[in-house]
Amino acid sequence: MTEASLKIRPNPLSLRAWVLRLAASRRFQAWAARTPLVRRLARAEGAALFDIVAGFVNAQVLRALVDLRVLQQLQQGPATAVQMGALCAVAPDRMQVLLQAGAGLGLLTRHRDGRFGLALRGASLLGVPGLAEMVQHHSALYADLSDPVAFLRNDDPTALARFWPYVFGAAGAVDPQVTATYSNLMAESQVLVAEDTLRMVDLSGVNRLMDVGGGTGAFLAAVGAAYPKLQMDLFDLPVVLHGAGARLGAAGLSNRVTLHPGSFRDDPLPLGADAISLVRVLYDHADATVANLLAAVHAALPPKGRLIVSEPMSGGTDPDRTTDVYFAIYTLAMQTGRTRSGAEIAALLTDAGFVNISIQKGFRPFVTSVVTGERGGS
Ligand SMILES: C[S@@+](CC[C@H](N)C(=O)[O-])C[C@H]1O[C@@H](n2cnc3c(N)ncnc32)[C@H](O)[C@@H]1O
């Protein structure tokens, strides 16, 4: 295949074009690497570039540490590669490479006596609910991305879409084993999402909140604890709601949450809530499905009723290091999803008839950001 090339040429007189030409020249890079003042910048740029180049290997080192439960083991105290190798059934010289790599990534520390211990970053990983499970389920995403150009050019079935069967419609999500796997993953990681959402959204004026696509109720459990008087509704696919009773019972919320099994693609949403939340729901679906869902939410709310959308969002005009790479590619691999910017979600809300729309970028955009709106009318 002959290589295609863009016919557009940047303005040769622009300062930016000149800087970019300079940065791409080997001679300039060699000069920058040995020249004081510029040297630091060149090194930082080089390190950032190398980080991108090495990304997959970094992620797989993390995956091995997670699969072998190395971080949990080192929580007990520092250990040598021989000790860890024996525990994990890995030859000591290979375990040494893995532990050294973990230390290079800042997850472990290497002691003077040669033992390895847990670093702050490794300990933090253990403290993030669901992160280990998230790392492990990436095998599906990485399989889909093994040939990224083919992935971009073709629309072949993906392993990730099989992990989230409802993307094919509610009928796809009938295997309780499969839905339990994704529901647990979501419930684990929901803790941080709920924390950040409740930081950005004040529900004190709300009497009844309905969480649509709320999984097994992890978000409502957090809301219920923060707002003891609030009544709640949980709407999700019947097979998913099977797992909700136990969670809500354990949280002491059985008599404050009403379960509504159904599909928002086919069934009307129940009436009665003065606020509706959609947490990590819209980015799973194509624009047409989202438009129908938002119209259904609008119809289910009373005048001045509130809609809260919470999910990781694209940086839009200001591309984001986390959401525009990880989530955008992830939702593309789901085949029906799309990581939208706050402005794009706001436009969809406006089209559905919502007013007083506000966009709040989360303080951890990779956890969540929020768009809220209100049903117009008096
Ligand atoms: C990515 S999960 C998010 C779950 C939860 N809101 C959270 O943030 O942890 C998307 C949820 O939407 C639900 N869902 C997908 N399609 C649905 C449909 N047609 N009707 C009702 N719920 C649906 C799924 O079962 C799943 O629980």
The ligand as an ORCA input file, in Angstrom:
! r2SCAN-3c Opt
* xyz 0 1
  C     -21.622      1.175     33.658
  S     -22.915      0.530     34.624
  C     -23.076      1.762     35.893
  C     -23.776      1.268     37.118
  C     -23.871      2.305     38.242
  N     -24.667      3.442     37.876
  C     -22.476      2.735     38.652
  O     -22.041      3.854     38.315
  O     -21.810      1.946     39.330
  C     -24.337      0.838     33.642
  C     -25.620      0.332     34.236
  O     -26.687      0.591     33.318
  C     -27.546     -0.521     33.316
  N     -28.289     -0.586     32.050
  C     -27.793     -0.780     30.808
  N     -28.761     -0.842     29.908
  C     -29.920     -0.682     30.593
  C     -31.279     -0.648     30.228
  N     -31.636     -0.806     28.950
  N     -32.204     -0.430     31.192
  C     -31.854     -0.290     32.494
  N     -30.581     -0.310     32.899
  C     -29.617     -0.507     31.976
  C     -26.614     -1.699     33.472
  O     -27.278     -2.883     33.880
  C     -25.626     -1.165     34.492
  O     -26.056     -1.432     35.806
*
